[in-house]
Amino acid sequence: MEPIGYHITLRLEEDRPIATSPAERRLLARTVLTVARPFRLLAFRWADTHGHFLCIGDRATCAELARRIEIAFQVHFEPGVRFARPRFKPVFNLWHLQEAAFYIWRQDKRHAFGNDPHHDASNVPDLLGARVCGIWTANIVREYLARIGRDELLDAAGWTVLGEGSPEFLVDACLGAACLPELNGRTAEVVAARRAAVVALPERTSILAGALGVTKQAIRKLRKAETNPFLVRAIQMQLRIHSRPARDKLLDPTAPTLPIVAEPRAVYLAPRITRRSEWT
């Protein structure tokens, strides 16, 4: 019987970590979700030393996905070492597919790492409407894993209790919803996030101005601009995620990110498929 897909595991040689900060984890997610767009990716999660990916397709297709992810990571993160040989575990039926998906999303519980409590380096936020760049994976999950619902995803993420959406977490919510390393500059993604933020928190001009580092006049101007309703909803969901009760004050801090004031720089460079790493 031919597999319907593969569970792929990637890691660097010497178990070197990748993406050790929230900004880098968001860049990692944006990179994966851009590279994997031509593929049928159901689930992914990057832990501290390795990553798991669940893809529908034959061995050659899944190997090509692994190759492109490795190349993109080498370009963006320059880890200084090669990737170890990828592991491909065949998946034969829908029950196995569902089991593998939850295994991937619950990596923090399996390996006891607490550095990614908001699942920036997974596609769980996309499936729950809390991020927009990987919303296309929700369609694939609906097609193959129709029995997975919102409650099961919240439980897998450890978000069974959500907060009320405190505005003090607005910067974190915008970064998470738009999957951006930072919120300064005038790129299309940053401008869209700012526009959506003022709609997500209506009648909060002073708070918005302080959090986004702009004037009240700029907030009023942003309110008149066209916004992405999916991004607005994603920011509102991220506010609830970030303001939820902390399970562990050390591993799951609730301190909001302060507004960033820095020189604008490129937020994201499209992966350049120019280098190869060993793969089978």
Buried (B, 14 or more C-beta within 10 A) or exposed (E): EEBBBBBBBBBBEEEBBBBEEBBBBBBBBBBBBBBBEEBBBBBBBBBBBBBBBBBBBBBEBBBBBBBBBBBBBBBBBEBEEBBBEBBBBBBEEEEBBBEBBBBBBBBBEEEEBBBBBBBBBBBBBBBBBBBBBBBBBBEBBEEBBEEBEEEBBBBBBBBEEBBEBBBBBBBBBBBBBBBBBBBBBEBEBBEBBBBBBBBBBEEBBEBBBBBBBBEEEBBEEBBEEEBBEBBBBBBBBBBBBBBBEBEEEEEBEBEBBEBBEEEEEEBBEEBEEEEEBEBE
